């Protein structure tokens, strides 16, 4: 990940002119990263900020923040966790053990393309290489992008031509060896080990053994935390909700990628809109865990659009502590729904976000067999239930079914109940079709086929 700090800034902006990151204090401040527009204008890494200002009058200079680099580093490791259960962190790099992952994702080129697609979508530049050891993959990725060295023999050959300056060996040895005429890893590996130990100590030999696989990698496994916490500082004070849509989309996309890496979902999360004094909270709750980026964005935006800002917003924070397991919704093999049709779960959540939690209800059954008393509105957290075999549109009281006699499709179903509370009924119910083609639920007296009373409609 060659530009973590700069990418972490640029991905939050819809567009950016010349921009640099600077480190140091006072007149000693210098450029540590520059975007393409700044480089085209002649600014370069290592240049003093005062010299850059003399060269270019208008450009944006932001402080380099090491803690943000660490934040993005760990975030991308959590995303990579989607492809391997063994993920580790190296300086500005992430290494994955993928030999077992190939059984799931297929060949290395396919897995590589999936990784690149994820990183491109998230807005992070990258170089990817594969090798039999993590340290060798790290070295190869620093030399060139896209190298795939998949056997020990290929690795020995590939290491021969690596310059010591790009070998990631201990700094003292990498600086001293060129003065001895040793400029490549191939030349170094050919030297007697005893002489290297006496001259440079065991640290250099251990680094070489880890590089070639003669010693364990010595890396600590990374595990994604059980919470998601992302904060974005805005470039200026925002007074309109519409201006928060772009950073919100980026934040929900990051949340989705993080959840995919954990193979989990989110059931509730909080948006905090920070002001110079205090903050405004926007809570987003779902009836079931979800992780699809578009849906998370739409739900969060619908909640956000209902907020009245008391003060301008200077930063946004997305916090999710409830990250349960995610079970994808089942789909039929021959699904005949239109391509843009929403599953019922997503439609339900969008309606709740737009109309309010109390505007959308679900029906549950009671123990009373009488149709008018057999259903009730249930709490939202009772779980979504399958539709009743009876029509969901039941009238408050039956009405006469006028017109020609209906065509009977199913029935009768006799209901004889209510004797215990004075509301005794005895009816034969049928599924019928009217002359206009409507499907209804109607009854008549037991053993009769006239005097139809309509009690509900089927969809």
TAURTA-V912943 format. One record per helix or strand. SS is the DSSP state (2 for helix, 1 for strand). FROM is the first residue (numbers start at 0). TO is the last residue. If there is no record, write none. Layout:
{{SS,FROM,TO} {SS,FROM,TO}}
This chain:
{{2,3,9} {1,18,22} {2,25,27} {1,29,33} {2,35,39} {1,47,47} {2,48,54} {1,59,62} {2,65,79} {1,86,89} {1,92,95} {2,101,104} {2,107,121} {1,129,129} {2,133,142} {1,147,147} {2,151,159} {1,162,162} {2,163,165} {2,170,179} {1,183,183} {2,184,188} {2,192,199} {2,201,211} {1,220,220} {1,227,237} {2,240,261} {1,263,263} {1,265,273} {1,278,289} {2,292,303} {1,312,321} {1,324,324} {2,343,354} {2,356,358} {1,361,364} {2,370,372} {1,374,377} {2,379,381} {1,392,399} {1,406,416} {1,424,432} {1,438,443} {1,452,456}}
